[in-house]
Amino acid sequence: MQIRNSFIVAMLICFLGISNFAWGKILILNGLTHEHQALQGEVRKGTIELKNISEKEQSVQIYQKDFWYSYTGESKHDAPGTMERSNANWLSINPQFVTLQPNETSLIEYQLTIPDNDSLIGTYWSVIMVEGITPPDTSTVKTGIKINTVVRYAVQIIANIGDTGKRNMQFINLNLSRQDSITTLQVAFKNTGERILRPEMGIEVFDSNGESQGVFKADRRKIYPGTSAIVELNLSSLPVGKYSGVLIADCSEDYAFGTNVNLEIKNE
């Protein structure tokens, strides 16, 4: 079968919070998470630093979205200002389109104006999308498939209203699996409060005699109010048997959430 003048657009979206991140030929110099502490009526300003690391001119468009995600893998990128805890309407961004020459650096400036409203509590967030523009390929394709790749990244803009907002977390699901001699405890959890949490999940495991078999931890995960995530705890060092455990989500700032669990590790 022949396909003429067909286009496949591959959309790659990344939400990593690292210092420098490159996509295509553009480098984001100052990270993909910008967090601000402010009170009602205050203003915070920030910048997104871009650099063209290619030898050709590169164009970028900037726009806004709301962002929500679930431990199931589902995510939503809704119109800005539609989610309950969106701060998209508090943001002004300039410019919304920029063309960078080779090795040129450019700043995307934003201003976050917190409404003077006493009802604001906890954490509000949205994302600024930074999307590379690929010039259209006007060459004629006689046979086969032409692929255009569009890469975009989301810079998360977080506003915490002072120290307000309840910190609450719920354990949704626990799943113990063993495959190829690797034992993993999957922990799904949800932020049921009003403020962003960054729990470090850990479990201390005890054998049938009450002797500790060690503490097993996973890296911290960021979860916004109403969102959920999943982490994996590697328990491969534990032999087959029955255990009890204390599962703790350490959210720092003297906030921790825990539950007791029973585990049985079986032969594959």
C-alpha positions as CSV (number, residue, x, y, z in Angstrom):
1,M,0.0,0.0,0.0
2,Q,1.2,3.5,-0.9
3,I,0.6,6.5,1.3
4,R,1.0,9.9,-0.3
5,N,1.7,13.2,1.4
6,S,0.8,11.7,4.8
7,F,2.0,13.2,8.1
8,I,2.4,11.7,11.5
9,V,2.9,14.2,14.3
10,A,4.6,12.8,17.4
11,M,3.8,14.8,20.5
12,L,6.4,14.4,23.3
13,I,5.5,16.0,26.6
14,C,7.9,16.1,29.5
15,F,7.4,17.2,33.1
16,L,10.9,16.6,34.6
17,G,12.1,19.0,37.2
18,I,15.8,19.2,36.3
19,S,18.1,22.2,36.0
20,N,18.9,22.0,32.3
21,F,16.7,20.3,29.8
22,A,17.2,20.1,26.0
23,W,14.6,19.1,23.4
24,G,15.5,19.2,19.7
25,K,17.9,22.1,19.6
26,I,16.5,24.2,22.4
27,L,17.9,24.1,26.0
28,I,15.8,25.2,29.0
29,L,18.4,26.6,31.4
30,N,16.5,27.1,34.6
31,G,14.3,24.0,35.2
32,L,10.7,22.9,34.5
33,T,9.3,23.7,38.0
34,H,8.9,27.2,39.3
35,E,7.4,27.5,42.7
36,H,6.4,30.7,44.5
37,Q,5.2,31.5,48.0
38,A,2.9,34.5,48.2
39,L,-0.1,36.0,49.9
40,Q,-3.3,37.4,48.5
41,G,-2.8,40.5,46.5
42,E,1.0,40.0,46.0
43,V,2.9,39.7,42.8
44,R,5.7,37.3,41.9
45,K,7.8,37.5,38.7
46,G,9.9,34.8,37.0
47,T,11.6,33.9,33.8
48,I,12.1,30.8,31.6
49,E,15.5,30.8,30.1
50,L,15.9,29.3,26.6
51,K,19.0,28.8,24.5
52,N,19.3,27.7,20.9
53,I,22.2,25.2,20.9
54,S,21.9,24.5,17.2
55,E,23.6,26.1,14.2
56,K,20.2,27.0,12.7
57,E,17.5,29.5,13.5
58,Q,14.9,28.0,15.9
59,S,11.4,29.3,16.6
60,V,9.4,28.6,19.7
61,Q,5.7,29.3,20.7
62,I,4.6,29.8,24.3
63,Y,1.1,29.1,25.6
64,Q,-0.8,28.0,28.7
65,K,-2.6,24.8,29.8
66,D,-4.0,23.4,33.0
67,F,-2.5,20.1,34.1
68,W,-3.8,17.1,36.1
69,Y,-2.6,13.5,36.4
70,S,-3.5,10.2,38.0
71,Y,-1.6,7.1,39.2
72,T,-3.3,5.2,36.5
73,G,-1.3,7.0,33.9
74,E,-4.2,9.3,32.8
75,S,-3.4,13.0,32.4
76,K,-5.3,16.0,31.3
77,H,-4.1,19.2,29.6
78,D,-7.2,21.3,29.7
79,A,-7.8,24.8,28.6
80,P,-6.2,27.3,30.9
81,G,-8.3,28.5,33.8
82,T,-10.8,25.6,33.8
83,M,-9.6,23.5,36.7
84,E,-10.6,24.3,40.2
85,R,-7.0,25.1,41.4
86,S,-5.7,26.6,38.2
87,N,-3.6,29.8,38.5
88,A,-3.5,30.3,34.7
89,N,-5.7,33.4,34.8
90,W,-3.2,35.0,37.3
91,L,-0.4,34.8,34.8
92,S,0.8,37.2,32.1
93,I,3.5,36.0,29.8
94,N,5.7,37.8,27.4
95,P,6.6,37.1,24.6
96,Q,4.4,34.3,23.3
97,F,6.6,33.7,20.3
98,V,10.3,33.9,19.9
99,T,12.9,33.1,17.2
100,L,16.4,32.4,18.4
101,Q,19.5,32.6,16.3
102,P,22.3,30.0,16.7
103,N,23.6,30.0,20.3
104,E,21.3,32.9,21.3
105,T,19.7,33.0,24.7
106,S,16.3,34.4,25.3
107,L,14.1,35.1,28.4
108,I,10.3,34.3,28.6
109,E,9.1,36.6,31.3
110,Y,6.0,35.9,33.4
111,Q,4.2,37.7,36.2
112,L,2.0,35.9,38.7
113,T,-0.6,38.2,40.3
114,I,-2.4,36.6,43.3
115,P,-6.0,37.9,43.5
116,D,-6.8,39.8,46.7
117,N,-9.3,37.2,47.8
118,D,-9.3,35.8,51.3
119,S,-10.9,32.5,50.1
120,L,-7.7,31.4,48.4
121,I,-6.1,28.5,50.4
122,G,-3.3,26.1,49.6
123,T,-1.7,25.4,46.3
124,Y,-2.7,26.6,42.8
125,W,-0.8,25.6,39.6
126,S,-0.8,25.5,35.8
127,V,1.8,25.0,33.1
128,I,3.4,27.2,30.5
129,M,3.9,25.2,27.3
130,V,7.1,25.7,25.4
131,E,6.8,24.2,21.9
132,G,9.3,24.1,19.1
133,I,8.0,25.1,15.7
134,T,9.2,23.0,12.8
135,P,9.1,24.6,9.4
136,P,6.8,22.7,7.0
137,D,8.6,20.3,4.7
138,T,7.3,21.2,1.3
139,S,9.2,18.5,-0.5
140,T,7.2,16.1,-2.5
141,V,6.7,12.6,-1.2
142,K,5.9,10.1,-3.9
143,T,5.6,7.0,-1.7
144,G,5.9,6.2,1.9
145,I,5.3,8.2,5.1
146,K,6.5,11.6,6.0
147,I,7.0,12.2,9.7
148,N,6.9,15.6,11.4
149,T,7.9,15.6,15.0
150,V,6.6,18.3,17.4
151,V,8.2,18.4,20.8
152,R,6.8,20.4,23.6
153,Y,7.6,20.8,27.3
154,A,5.5,22.0,30.3
155,V,7.0,24.5,32.8
156,Q,5.0,24.1,36.0
157,I,4.1,27.4,37.7
158,I,3.2,26.8,41.3
159,A,1.6,29.3,43.7
160,N,1.4,28.5,47.4
161,I,-0.7,30.9,49.4
162,G,1.4,31.5,52.5
163,D,1.4,28.4,54.7
164,T,-2.3,27.8,54.3
165,G,-4.0,24.6,53.2
166,K,-4.6,21.3,54.8
167,R,-2.0,18.5,54.2
168,N,-3.8,15.2,53.7
169,M,-2.9,12.0,51.8
170,Q,-4.7,8.8,51.1
171,F,-3.3,5.4,50.3
172,I,-5.3,4.2,47.3
173,N,-3.9,0.8,46.4
174,L,-1.1,-1.6,47.4
175,N,0.1,-4.3,45.0
176,L,2.9,-6.9,45.8
177,S,4.4,-8.6,42.8
178,R,7.3,-11.0,42.2
179,Q,8.8,-11.7,38.8
180,D,12.3,-12.8,37.7
181,S,13.3,-12.8,41.4
182,I,12.4,-9.2,41.8
183,T,9.8,-8.4,44.5
184,T,8.1,-5.0,44.2
185,L,5.5,-3.3,46.3
186,Q,3.6,-0.7,44.3
187,V,2.0,2.0,46.3
188,A,-0.7,4.3,44.8
189,F,-1.5,7.4,46.8
190,K,-3.6,10.6,46.4
191,N,-3.3,14.1,47.7
192,T,-6.7,14.7,49.3
193,G,-5.6,18.0,50.9
194,E,-5.3,21.6,49.7
195,R,-1.5,21.9,49.4
196,I,1.2,20.3,47.3
197,L,3.0,17.3,48.9
198,R,6.3,15.7,48.2
199,P,6.2,12.4,50.0
200,E,9.1,10.1,50.4
201,M,7.6,6.6,50.6
202,G,9.2,4.0,52.9
203,I,8.3,0.8,54.6
204,E,9.9,-1.0,57.5
205,V,9.4,-4.7,57.3
206,F,9.3,-7.2,60.2
207,D,9.4,-11.0,60.1
208,S,7.1,-13.3,62.0
209,N,9.3,-12.9,65.1
210,G,9.0,-9.1,65.1
211,E,12.6,-8.6,63.9
212,S,13.2,-5.7,61.5
213,Q,14.3,-6.8,58.1
214,G,15.2,-3.3,56.9
215,V,13.7,-0.1,55.7
216,F,13.0,0.2,52.0
217,K,12.4,3.6,50.3
218,A,11.5,5.2,47.0
219,D,12.4,8.7,45.7
220,R,10.1,11.6,46.5
221,R,7.2,12.3,44.2
222,K,5.4,15.6,43.8
223,I,1.6,15.5,43.9
224,Y,-0.8,18.4,43.7
225,P,-4.2,18.5,45.5
226,G,-6.6,16.1,43.7
227,T,-3.8,14.3,41.8
228,S,-2.4,10.9,42.5
229,A,0.8,9.0,41.8
230,I,2.4,5.5,42.2
231,V,5.8,4.5,43.5
232,E,7.6,1.2,43.6
233,L,9.5,-0.2,46.6
234,N,12.1,-2.9,45.8
235,L,11.8,-5.7,48.4
236,S,13.9,-8.2,46.4
237,S,16.2,-8.8,49.4
238,L,13.4,-10.4,51.4
239,P,13.2,-14.2,51.2
240,V,9.9,-16.0,50.7
241,G,7.7,-15.7,53.8
242,K,5.1,-13.7,55.6
243,Y,5.8,-10.2,56.9
244,S,4.2,-7.2,58.5
245,G,5.2,-3.7,57.8
246,V,4.7,0.0,58.6
247,L,4.3,2.1,55.5
248,I,5.2,5.8,55.9
249,A,4.8,8.7,53.5
250,D,7.2,11.3,54.9
251,C,6.1,14.7,53.6
252,S,8.6,16.7,55.6
253,E,7.7,19.8,57.7
254,D,6.5,17.4,60.4
255,Y,3.8,15.9,58.1
256,A,3.7,12.1,57.7
257,F,1.1,9.6,56.9
258,G,1.2,5.9,57.6
259,T,-0.6,2.5,57.6
260,N,0.1,-1.0,58.7
261,V,0.4,-3.7,56.0
262,N,0.7,-7.5,55.9
263,L,2.9,-9.0,53.1
264,E,3.3,-12.6,51.8
265,I,6.2,-13.2,49.4
266,K,5.6,-16.4,47.5
267,N,7.7,-18.4,45.1
268,E,7.2,-17.4,41.5
